[in-house]
Amino acid sequence: MSKTTLKFVLLGIILVLAQVIVFNHICLFNVAVPLVFIYLILRLPITLSLNWLLTISFCLGLIVDICSDTYGMNTVACTVLAMCRRPILRLYVPREEDMIRPEPSMHSLGTATYLKYLLTMTLLYCTLIFLIEAFTFFNPVALLLRIVFSTILSMALMVGIDSFMTPRSEKRL
């Protein structure tokens, strides 16, 4: 097993455990729920084939669903997120050759581009998961508040995780 594969396996285990044990029990002001396990999907190398990306995303969502008792909601949202990943990344990075490393990060994309990519993907995931959960537009204001504030909270936590994931030699001054 290569060093990169081992790194992503450990990251996946840590993120799923953190989501299930800690973050599923946090709900700030009854609207903001941190959803940080999707960071693994966002950080997987671009060179990874779509079949592997969909399989990993499906399994990641399924594991979180089993542990959180959410009946497939995360599985569907993670699979859709994996399908949309490459087109959304191409919005911000027209040529994949321009990236320093194949993994999307602040170092490989630049801070502004990475934050736009992270915001778009997190907003997409939060929108999907809360629309699937609500399955109605009965209270659109509460739904919109949950989507916006969960996106902000999740994104802030993922930026913090990304700062730990980037080796010191690669951090910009």
Disulfide bonds with the S-S distance in Angstrom:
none
